[in-house]
């Protein structure tokens, strides 16, 4: 596939596809919140020029909503502040047609600013921009690509309430069928519609594969020398997959671990750095190899504190299981899918780090901000990486990642790295929100408990 656009203009996309300006019925304004969930509003098509020129007002407290869309009063950013509005400005390059919409529609991502025009510090896009700017001050440009795994589900759940994948065959041995062309063929109409929607929207979608579990797929995005645009691509691709699946009477989910006995869904992030001359600073023996190891060392050192950004849901910690191809320890290696940081095979000029920890449901802006800041930390301190793992990282007994949200919240709150990168206010607000989310799950009695103890 490999479609790619520069993303330089506000409109983006291609001429001749989607509605013209005079035909637009709906403008969909999309604001990714702290959990990566899209909030926003619909406006009439006639408001397009006003949206582009003036932006849209929305409450600054949108970044204090939990995963259920409820106000987390403990953040201190809701009614006690007067619940003031921020100004949401359209993100250049993200005004696109919505091919799956039932009426002629355009969508645009927005980012929030204070009334005085300064960035609203709780908007994750600004955290990523700060990380990009710090690398730019060093003469470095990140080149980034996201890989997103997801499940396609039937619209209706099974009688016991569990989701049914599009390959729910009932009786018989567990089905895997990894990389099966037949599975792509069976859902060709839906998957090709996703490809076409990506082309129309200018999203640089690359390969589609049938993944490691029944009904699980992966769509990769082509690399970009624009980290902000790459994160925008990931957010918009998730929306596209869900929108097209809905048109076909199916559900697309990025839940990190929908089935305990099957593979979870991850968000793998590939990253390299270019110098001022456009050369990959990780390429080649000697200095390139040393910089790569410093970057790996920085990422491993900062990983425990930043784990809550990579694994941002209560369910996501279920994905970190030994033997599952999801990493569980602070390890790295060359062409090794059992480690947290993989260095893929390839030409020296393409040397990069594949960060394999994040769940598919994580916020791409926060994930990438933490990755870039960890790399910068490693380069700054000339951090030492341990020896790379050559075999099964699950058998090493290496230091483990946080095993629960409770542990991860405590590590995030205590992390000097996270406080320095994201700021004291962000760390406090994010920690409170995740503590409340954790408590909500912990206060519920599971079905298994009833079946066992009633």
N, C-alpha and C positions, 0 to 999 in steps of 0.2 A: 504494500500500500504506500507508505512513505510520503503522504501529502504533507506539505509544509508551507506556512506563510510567514511573513516577517513579523506580523503582529504590531506593526508600527502605527497603523492608523486606528482611529477610534472605531470606525465601522468594521474593518476587517472583512472576512468572508470573500465571496466572489460575486461579481456582477452577474445578473441574470438568474440568480437563485434566490428563492424566498420572495416575500412580498416587497414591492416598492414602497417608498415612504408614504405615498398617498393611499396605499392599500392596507396599511397596518391597522389592525383592530386593537391589539393589546401590546403594551410595553411592559415586559416583566423585569423588575428591578431586583437583583439578587445580591444579598449581603451574607457572606459566609460568617457564621457566628463562631464562638470559641470552640465548640465541638465540631465545627466543619459543616453544620447543618445550615441549609440555605433559608434565610429569612428574607423578608422584603414585601413588595406589594405589586399589584397590577395597576397600570395607568392606561387611559385611553390612548390610542395611537396618535391622536392630535397633540398629545403632550410631549412628543419626542423631542422637538427642538428645545423646549423648556428644560427637560431632563438633562439634555446634553449641555446646555448653557449654564443652568443654575443648580443642577443636582437635585437631590430629594432629601427632605427632612425625615429622620427616624430617631427614635429614642436611643440615647447613648447607653441605656441599660440593656439593650439587646445583647450585650456581651456579658451580662449577668444572668442569662437564662440557662437552665440546666437542659439535659438531653430530652426532657419531656416538655420543654418550652415554658417552664414555670420560673417565676422570679425567685432567685436565691437571695433572700433578704439579708443574709449574713455577709454578703459581699459589700454592703453599704453603698451601692450605686443605684438604688431604685428610688422609691418615693421620698426617702429622707434627703435626697439631693434636689427634690422638685421634679425628678424624672425629666430632665432637660433633653431637648433634641440636639442631635449632631447633624452635620451636613454630610450627606453621602454623595460623593462625586463619582461619575462613571470612570471605569478603568479603561484606559486606551487599549484598543485592539479586541475588546470583548463585546461590542455591539454586533449581534449575530441573528440571523433568522432562526426560528424554532421549528424545524421541519416536522416534528411529531405533534405539534400543537393542533387542536381541532379547529382553531380559527387563525387567520393570518397574524403572526406574532413575531416580535423581536425581543431579545433579552440582552441585558448588560449587567456585568458585575459592577459593584460599587464598593468604595472604601470610605470609612468614616473619619471625619475631621471635627474638631471642636468649632464652636461658633466663631472663634477668632482666626480660624484657618489652620491652626496647628494640628498635627496628627493626633487622633484619639488613641492613647497609648494601649488601650485594651483591644484594639482591632489587630488581629494577628498579621495582617498584611504589612503593617508598619514594623513589626518585629523582624519579619523577613527582609524588608527593605533596608533596615539598619544593618543586618548581617551582610547583605550584598554591598552596602556602602563601605563597611569596614574593610572588606576584601579589596574593593576598588581603590581605597586609599593606599593599599599595598601594591597596586598595579596588577591585581589578579581578577580574572573574570571566571565565575563558575559556569561549567557546562553541565546541564542536568537533564535527566530523563526519568520519568516515573513509569513503573509497571503496576497495573492494578488487577488483582484477582477478585472474582465475584461469582456468586451463584445465580443461576436462573431458576426460579421457583414457579410452581403452579399457583394460580391465584388463590385457590382454596387450600387450607391446611388439612391434614389428616384428622380423623375423628378424635384423636387424643390431643389435638392442638399443635402438633409438631409440623413444621413446614415440609412440603413435598417438592423435591427437585423435579425438573423436567424429564429426568431419567429414573423416576421412582418406579421400579419394576416389581416391587413386592418381594415374593419369595425368591430364593436362590442365593448363591454366594455373593459376598460384597463385591460391588462393581467399581472398577477404577478407570481402566481404558484411557490412560494418559496419552495425550497427543493424538487422539483418534480422529482421523479425517472423517470417519462416518458420523461422529457426534457433531462435527461442524456441518456436514451435509444435512443432517436431520433438522437443524435449525437455521439453514442457510438463509431463508427469507428474512428472519429477524436479524441475524448477524450482518448480512449485507446491507440492511437498512441502517444499522449502526455505522457501518463503514461510510455509507453515502451521507448520513447526517454529519459525520465527522468531516467529510470533504467539504460539504456546504458551509460548515461553521469554521473551516480553516484550522481544525484541530489536527496536529501532526500524528495521527494514529498510524501505527506500524503493523505489527503482526497480531493475529488472533490465534489462540491455541485452546484446545480442550485440556483442562488442567487435571489435577491429581485426585479428583473426587467426582462422583456422578453429578452432572449439572453444573460443575465449576468450570469457568473459563477465565482467560486472561487476555487483556488488550494492553499492548505496550504503546507508549508515546515516544516519538522520535526525539533525540536529544536537542536541546536548545542552549545557545550561549546567552540566555536571558532567564535567570532563575525565577523572577517574578512571573514571567509568561508561562514557564513550565509548571509552576504551582497552579496558576489560573487554569491551564489546560487540564490538570488532574481534577480540579473541582468541577469543571464543565463537562469532562468526560463522564464522571459519575452521574451527573444529571442526565446526560444524553442516554446512557445505558438504561437508567431507570425509566426515562420517558418513552423510549422505543419499546422496551419490554412491556410497559403498560398498554401501549397501542396494540400489542399482540396478545393481550389478555394474560400476561405473565408478570412476574415480579422480579426485578433485579435487586439483589441485596449485597451490600458490602460489609455486613455483619462479620466480625473477625472470626468467630467460631460458632457457626450455626449447628454443627453436629459434633459431639464428642468423639465419635468413632471415625470421622472423616477429616480431611485436611482443612485447616483454617485458611482464611483469605488475607493475604499480606499486601502491603504497599512497599515495593522495593524501589529504592532511589539510587540511581547511578550518578556519580559526580566526579568530575575532574576539574582542573584549574588551568586557565590559559594565562600566560604572561603578556606584557605589553606588545610583544611581537607576534602573539597568536600561537605560541608554542605551548604544548602541554608540559607543565612543570613537573609532572610525575613520570615523564617518559625517560627511558634510558637508564643505563647503569650509572653508578656514582652519585652525582647530585640528585638526579631524578629519583633514584631508589631511596636515597636518604630522606628526601622530602615526603615521599609516599609513606615511609615508616613513621615519620614525625606526625603526619596527618592521621594515620591509623592510631598512633599512640594517644593523640589528643581526643579522638573519638571514643576510644576505649576508656580513657580516664574520666570523661564527662558523661559517659553513658548511664551509670547508675542514677545520677541526679536528674538526667533528662528523660529517663525511661517513661515517666508519666505522659510525656508529650508524644512518644512513639506508640505507647500502648495506653490509649486514652479512655478506654471503656472498661467497665467491670467485666464484661464478657471477654474482652481482648486478652486478659491474662490466662484464659483457658487455652488459648492458641499456643502458648509457649510450653510445649510438651516435648520431652526428649524423643528423638526418632521421627519427629513429624515434619522435618525440613523447615520448621520455624526455629530460629536460634534461641538458646536458653542460657548461654554463657558469654563472658567477655572474651571472645576469641576472634581471630582473623586467619585468613589463608588464601592461597592461590587456587582458583577454580574449585572451590570447596563449598558445597551448599549446606553444610552442617554448621557453619560459623556465622557470627553476627556480621562480620565485614568480609566480603568476598572480593578478591581481585580477579575479574574475569580474564580468560585467555583473549588474545588479540594482538594486533600490531602494537609496537611500542608507543606510537603516536596516539593510540586509543586507550592507554592505560588509565584506569579509573577505579574508584571504590564503589562497590555495590553494598549499600546499607540495607540489611534484610530484616530489621526488627519491627518496623511499624506495621500495625494492622491496617487493613484496607479502609477501615472506618475513621482513621485518624485525620486530623486537620493538616492538609499538605503544607500550609504556610508555617505552622509551628514545627512540623517535622523537619522541613528544609532549613528553617532558621537555626534549629539546634544542630543539625548536621554541619552547616557552614561555619557556625560559631565554634563547634568542636574541632573542625579542621584548622581554623585560624588559631585556636588555642594551642594545638599541637605544633604548628609551624612557629608560633611565637616562642614557645618554651622549648622547642626542639625535643619534644617528648619522645621517650623511648618506647617502642612497641615490643611486646614479647615475641618469641619465635613464632612464625606462622604454623598453623596446624595443618599437617599433611593428610591425616586420616579422619576418623570419626570423632568430631568434637564432643559428641554426647558422652563418650567414654573417658574423657580426660579428668573429670573432677575439677574443672576450671571454675573460677568464681562465677556464680550464677547471677542472672538478672533478677530483679524483684519478682517475687512469686505471687504478689497480690497487689490490689490497688492500694490498700492500707499502707503497705511497705513503700510503694512507689510515691505516694503522697508525702510521707515523712521524708524520704530522700530528696524529693523535689523541693520541699519547703526549706530543708537544711542546706541545699546546694549553693555555695558561693558563686559557682559558675552560672547557674540559672538566675540568681539575683542580679548578677552583673550584666548578663545578656538581655534578660527580659524586664528587669527592674523590680524593685521591691513591691510596688503596687500590683504588677501583673502576677508575681509569684503568690502574693497573698490571696488575690481574688480567685485565681485558678485553683489554688489548693483548697480554698473553702468550697468551691463548686464541686470538686471531685470528692471531698469528704462527705458532702451531703448526698452525692450520687451513691457512694459506697454505703452510707448508712441506710439509704432507701432499700437497697437490695438486701442488706443484712437483717432488716426488721421484718422481712417476709418469710413465712414458713413454706418450704418447698413441697412439691407434690410427693417427693420421695419420703420426706419426713412423715407425712400423713400415712402413706402406704406402710411405713415401717412401724410407727409408734402408736397410731390411733387405737 
